[in-house]
């Protein structure tokens, strides 16, 4: 599941925790990581340009332990705030920023790249909260594509198929390369068209993206 970090609410974050693994990440660009002084967990990805995990963070103010849905929503919004500064965060924390890498690079940074493509297509600030969804049919596993589509329809959010060029994710877990409602190729803009200049932008974007499994 993916949604715009700038519009993370307590309810939306609680929804992600309830239906996901609780392992929430925020996709960001390398520029945002540099501006917020978020160093990589491992120093190799900055040299290779592949992206990857930075140190985890919490918002410094207006939060408690940092783990609640309210606190993680505050942290997500702050990460997306273009005026945020490094001192606005404490480290380590309970939200994991991930620097987006090449879409064809594979791994976590490629997923972050796709999440950013979705929020950018919706005209939102380029930071995206994302998480795998836990299967309702078998809570010990992650949702496969078909179940993710059914789940999306049941809760009223878009279900989107984004092809992943990483060979290990070239097919959904159930072997079917189809999704139900909408399909997104290299350019997701036709699925979430930008509103005309000066128009009302969507409050947030929530989407089931089965490649997260």
C-alpha positions in Angstrom: 0.0 0.0 0.0 1.2 3.5 -0.9 0.1 6.9 0.0 1.4 10.5 0.0 3.5 11.2 3.1 2.5 14.8 3.0 -1.1 13.8 3.7 -0.5 11.0 6.3 -3.2 11.2 8.9 -3.4 9.2 12.1 -6.3 7.2 10.6 -4.5 6.4 7.4 -1.4 5.4 9.3 -3.4 3.2 11.6 -5.0 1.6 8.5 -1.6 0.8 7.1 -0.4 -0.7 10.4 -3.6 -2.7 10.8 -3.6 -4.2 7.3 0.2 -4.2 6.7 3.1 -5.6 8.5 3.7 -2.5 10.6 7.1 -2.2 8.8 6.4 1.3 7.3 8.9 3.0 5.0 9.0 6.5 3.4 10.3 6.7 -0.1 12.3 9.9 -0.7 14.7 11.3 -3.3 18.5 11.6 -2.8 18.0 15.3 -2.6 15.6 15.0 0.4 18.0 12.6 2.1 20.8 15.1 1.7 18.8 18.1 2.9 17.6 16.3 6.0 21.1 14.8 6.6 19.8 11.2 6.5 22.9 9.1 6.1 22.7 5.6 4.6 22.5 2.6 6.9 25.3 1.2 4.7 27.7 3.6 3.0 27.8 1.7 -0.3 24.5 2.9 -1.9 25.5 6.5 -2.1 28.6 5.5 -4.0 26.8 3.2 -6.4 23.7 5.4 -7.0 21.4 2.5 -6.2 19.5 4.1 -3.3 18.5 2.3 -0.2 17.7 2.6 3.5 18.8 5.6 5.5 18.9 5.8 9.3 15.4 5.7 10.9 13.8 8.8 12.3 11.1 10.2 14.5 9.8 13.8 14.5 11.4 15.7 17.4 8.4 17.6 18.5 4.6 16.9 19.1 5.2 13.1 19.4 5.4 10.6 22.2 7.3 7.4 21.8 7.3 7.7 18.0 5.7 4.3 17.4 2.0 5.2 17.5 0.0 5.9 14.4 -0.3 9.5 15.4 3.5 9.8 15.9 4.4 8.1 12.7 2.0 10.2 10.7 3.6 13.3 12.2 7.0 12.0 11.2 5.9 11.1 7.7 4.4 14.6 7.1 7.6 16.2 8.4 9.8 14.2 6.0 7.6 15.4 3.2 7.7 19.1 4.4 10.1 21.0 2.1 10.9 23.4 5.0 11.9 20.6 7.4 15.5 20.7 8.7 17.8 17.9 10.0 17.3 19.1 13.6 13.5 18.5 13.3 14.2 14.7 13.7 15.7 12.4 16.3 17.7 9.3 15.2 17.1 6.4 15.4 13.3 6.3 15.2 10.3 4.3 14.1 10.0 5.3 10.4 12.4 4.2 7.8 13.2 6.5 4.9 14.3 4.8 1.7 16.2 6.7 -1.0 14.7 5.8 -4.4 17.2 4.2 -6.9 16.8 3.2 -10.5 13.5 1.6 -11.3 15.3 -1.3 -13.0 17.8 -1.7 -10.2 15.8 -4.2 -8.1 15.4 -4.4 -4.4 14.0 -1.9 -1.9 15.2 1.2 -3.8 13.3 0.1 -6.9 10.1 -0.2 -4.9 10.7 3.2 -3.4 11.1 4.6 -6.9 7.7 3.2 -8.0 6.1 4.6 -4.8 7.5 8.0 -5.7 6.2 7.7 -9.3 2.7 7.2 -7.9 2.6 10.2 -5.7 4.3 12.4 -8.3 1.6 11.3 -10.8 -1.0 12.4 -8.3 0.6 15.8 -8.0 1.7 15.3 -4.4 4.9 16.2 -2.6 7.5 13.6 -3.6 7.5 11.4 -0.4 5.5 8.2 -0.2 4.7 6.0 2.8 4.5 2.3 1.7 4.1 -1.1 3.2 3.4 -4.7 2.2 -0.1 -5.9 2.9 -0.7 -9.0 5.1 -2.9 -11.7 3.6 -6.4 -12.0 5.1 -6.7 -15.6 3.9 -3.4 -16.6 5.4 -2.1 -14.0 8.0 1.4 -15.7 8.0 2.0 -14.5 4.4 2.0 -11.3 2.3 -1.0 -10.7 0.0 -0.7 -12.0 -3.6 -1.9 -9.9 -6.5 -5.4 -11.3 -6.8 -6.1 -11.0 -3.1 -4.7 -7.5 -3.0 -7.1 -6.5 -5.8 -10.1 -7.9 -3.9 -8.9 -6.1 -0.8 -8.6 -2.8 -2.6 -12.2 -3.1 -3.9 -13.5 -4.0 -0.5 -12.0 -0.8 1.1 -12.5 1.5 -1.9 -9.0 2.3 -2.9 -7.4 2.0 -6.4 -5.7 -1.3 -7.2 -2.7 -0.7 -9.5 -0.4 -3.1 -11.4 3.1 -1.6 -11.8 5.4 -3.9 -13.8 8.7 -4.5 -12.0 11.7 -5.1 -14.3 13.6 -6.9 -11.6 13.5 -10.6 -12.8 12.7 -11.9 -9.3 9.5 -9.9 -9.3 8.6 -10.3 -12.9 5.5 -12.3 -12.0 3.1 -12.1 -9.1 3.3 -14.7 -6.4 0.4 -16.7 -7.8 2.0 -16.7 -11.2 -0.5 -14.4 -12.9 0.7 -11.2 -14.4 -2.6 -9.4 -14.3 -4.2 -6.9 -12.0 -7.9 -6.0 -11.9 -8.6 -2.3 -12.0 -5.8 -0.2 -13.5 -2.5 -0.8 -15.1 0.6 1.4 -14.8 3.6 1.2 -17.1 6.7 3.3 -17.1 4.6 6.5 -16.9 1.8 6.3 -14.3 0.5 9.8 -15.1 -2.5 8.7 -17.2 -3.8 6.7 -14.2 -3.7 9.7 -11.8 -3.8 12.7 -14.1 -2.7 16.0 -12.7 -5.5 18.5 -12.1 -5.4 21.7 -14.1 -3.2 24.5 -12.8 -4.7 26.0 -9.7 -7.2 23.1 -9.3 -7.8 21.1 -6.2 -5.2 18.4 -5.7 -6.3 15.0 -4.2 -5.9 14.9 -0.5 -3.9 11.7 -0.6 -3.2 8.7 -2.7 -3.7 5.1 -1.5 -3.0 2.2 -3.8 -2.4 -1.5 -3.6 0.8 -2.3 -5.4 1.3 -6.1 -5.5 5.0 -6.0 -6.3 5.7 -5.0 -2.7 5.6 -8.8 -1.9 
